[in-house]
Amino acid sequence: MDKLLEQIKKGTVWAFPGGIHPPQQKSLSNSASITRLPLPDKLIVALKQHIGANGKLLVEKGQHVLKGQPLTEPAANWSVPVHAPSSGVVTDIAPMPSAHPSALPELSVIIEPDGKDEWVALNKNKNPAELSHDELINIIHQAGISGMGGAGFPTYVKADTKQPIDFLIVNAVECEPYITADDVLMREHAKEVIQGIEIMQQLLNPTLCIVGIEDNKPEAIAAMKQAAEHNSKIIIQTVPTIYPSGGEKQLIKLLTNREVPSIGIPADIGILVHNTGTLFAVQQAVYEGKPLIERIVTVTGNTIHKPGNVWALLGTEIKHLLDCQGFSPVPQQSVVMGGPMMGFTLPTVRIGIVKTTNCILAPDHKELAEPGPEKACIRCSACADACPASLLPQQLQWFAKSKEYDKLQEHNLFDCIECGACAYVCPSEIPLVQYYRIAKVEIKEQQADKIKADRAKERFDARKERLEREQEERQNRHKRKPAAKSADEKQKVAEALARVKNKSDNGDEKSAVAAAIARAKAKKQEGEELEPDNSEVAKERALRKEQARKYKEQKSQTDESAETTPVDDKKSAVAAAIARAKAKKAAQALDNAEQAASEEPQNDAPVDDKKSAVAAAIARAKAKKAAQALDNAEQTASEVPQSDAPDDDKKAAVAAAIARAKAKKAAQALDNAEQATSEEPQSDAPVDDKKAAVAAAIARAKAKKAAKALEEAEQTASEVPQSDAPVDDKKAAVAAAIARAKAKKAAKSLEDAEQTVSEAPQSDTPADAKKAAVAAAIARAKAKKAAKALEDTEQTQPQELQVDSAAPKSAESNTDDSSNSTEADKPKSADDKKKAAVAAAIARAKAKKLQKEGNNQS
Amino acid sequence: MTLFYALIAIGSLALIFGLILGFAAIRFRVEGNPIVEQIDTILPQTQCGQCGYPGCRPYAEAIANGDEINKCPPGGESTMKKLAGLMGVDEKPLAGGEQAEPVKTVAYIREDECIGCTKCIQACPVDAILGATRQMHTVLIDECTGCDLCVEPCPVDCIDMLPVAETKQNWKWQLDAIPVTQID
């Protein structure tokens, strides 16, 4: 590094490969001093004049703006503002042809100057050394400064480089023929340029600043050397005149013998390059507070009368520049923006100049002839000799023509700086650079397409996956019904097992319980056919029950009792099987009976009331019989399980669990059954009042029976765990809790049943008073029965529950009272059926409440 | 005796290599056909079905099984050439005589006319159409592959396939264009 510094300070200049020596033609325009153009009648300020994003518009159509007033504000990254070049009125904001070979429209602000050229308030800084880094960056950013050499890279981004900078290089080479904008700028404003360099030094703190100037600008070199005398960190280096020494990478090689990596920026090797014009703009922004609104443009060519450099406001139409300098176009006149090597022919001269416009060239046919027809490549390799980037232009050309883009990239096409040296030396007049430009766009497009294709594939796959998932879900929905049924069957088996295991041998009550369970089961099947989707309700209920169980568990952890009777496993299994079979049979019978009961009255309805009543009676009888059969089955079953209890603690626990499940199921089934029954009477109502009443009665009866059975089931359940108690205290407690929860549920189901019953008579209301009376009577009967069932439950409950027996008794008496009150309502009901029904419902509700209370107490 | 030794030596060598190969065949087994993946990456992934297969991957599989390589109109000639290079077959003109470089298009819904039937949404293979029942639909231009599949199902014919707008980024120098200058 020290050696390199020494060499640089000695004035050593290295060389880059290739390069050409086109005719200079600079004397055309560099003799005259910079002139100022008269105000144009229209300024077309494109919003985007740099690499990066548009700013956000700040003005609107018709608004008056002052000179230097920002028209946009930076929005996204790499976005720099543009400013009003003169005071005037915004006449339009519209897409206008842009300064690009395609002249594709770009959103522009069109300003009509008012001629006053009135500045906005400027914020001048006499001593920038006092400003902080961020303040300076902000000033540069807000002044809208971007690289004025050609690429238009936002200067504030470069100036804010975080990498350590060894060398700050000032590009004052201006190697393209014709262009003298930087030359005259340095001649006339060397001091300002040096001040701009010093601001950059303050920002970047480089080891050394090297100003590279071609040796064809002796006046500029002299002026700069004089201006930079006071600063030892600025070196004015003279470089030989060779095109393209002004290329960033070439200049770095020339001045520091360093090479920028293929895919990299100069900052990677500790170097930053700024253009002279940019540094002058920075000085103006910091010292004078002036944003970038004008630049020096070389207007030259043989068709221009007064070739020279002018201060042109950004947005001035090129036509205005040409007119002011005297323009006599030749036939087929072409006007080039930029130099003859890298510039492009403008499709129209109605384009406003932008921050990167350094030259307007209006040549005649002699000095810049239209290229002749392309001839075949003779493989002379002159292009390879001229290439400053050490590429193989000839190879690239072949690949570009055959669209072998992979090979182009292998041959480092993207290192091509499009300087045009190869095309300049080509004896076959092959427009090599054009081929490369097209190939570059194609490759970029392909890369973009590839990214897009990957995204499309991703989205397509995601969509496919989604569709498959949806289809699967649909199929599952269809499958769920049969699956649930098979699960039900399994549960049925489990229920039977539980029943077998949990029964104790004190017959009659137990048998009633079993019958109830069987009935409930049967009903459940019925109900399931009616509405298959009650699994969710069941789930909810299970949750609630579990909560209740937990609560009870805490409460009754001290509960324990009962004894054990050991028998043997095989016997019990056989008994269980028998019991299961019996239970099934009974359940089926019950089903039939109930179906008959519910169907018969409906069918007979129009025939005869009496008949229907008879039918109902028959149905009821059948149901009873079935229930009895079930009872018997369960009695047998109940004998076995008790003997199992002492055998194995676990078994008992399992049995308890099964019993619980059964109870749950029974409750659920009851619900369903009641729904079903409630539907039936309602549909019957308009046919025949009596019939309907009978049907309702049947339904009610069924519901009642189920409720009672349930209660009894719970009694058994509560007894079983008690027998296990000595084996395991905790288990017993759990079992007790479960039993209690079950009882609660039964009560609830009873409630539901009664609701249905109450609905049935209501639907009958149009019929007659008698019916209502009947309904009321039924309700009363039900209430009584429920109360009795409760009593039974409590009686069967073990010793510790005897303490609570007073409560259920009182509940019983209350229930009786309520039924009495219902009786009292009877005469009234003759007047008003509805009232009677309501009364009955109230009575029922009361009974329920009491019952519930009793349960809770127990 | 020498013959015996030679036989043993050769036989044991054969056995060893056989074992190595057998092990390698199991250990380094390649699942699926890797060429399908390569073909799939070359295809433009428009999922348009113009090749007669329901998407790009099925066509890639078909090519791997010996189908023609010139059935992809959205890919154009460049895709066909790449496929020819990959599969080691001769290049051939695109089936149906499509232009070598297809014009890239994107779907555009005339939103005033859209009745919100969601049919185009169901047809879009890349979920690039946004909308809901009886709500106006619109196309996500950046995601649209220009596959045309949404045009057919539209009951009110409110979908146009518009060429992708030219910008400075995708603009290409015209080599054969005569430079025309407007002087006024």
Interface residues (C-beta under 8 A of the other chain):
Chain A: S98 H100 P101 S102 L104 K319 P329 Q332 Q333 S334 V335 T345 L346 P347 T348 V349 R350 E370 K403 P431 Q434 Y435 R437 I438 V441 E442 K444 E445 Q446 D449 K452 A453 D454 R455 A456 K457 R459 F460 A462 R463
Chain B: D40 L43 P44 Q45 T46 Q47 G55 C56 S78 K81 P125 V126 D127 A128 D142 E143 T145 E166 T167 K168 Q169 N170 W171 K172 W173 L175 P179 V180 T181 Q182 I183 D184
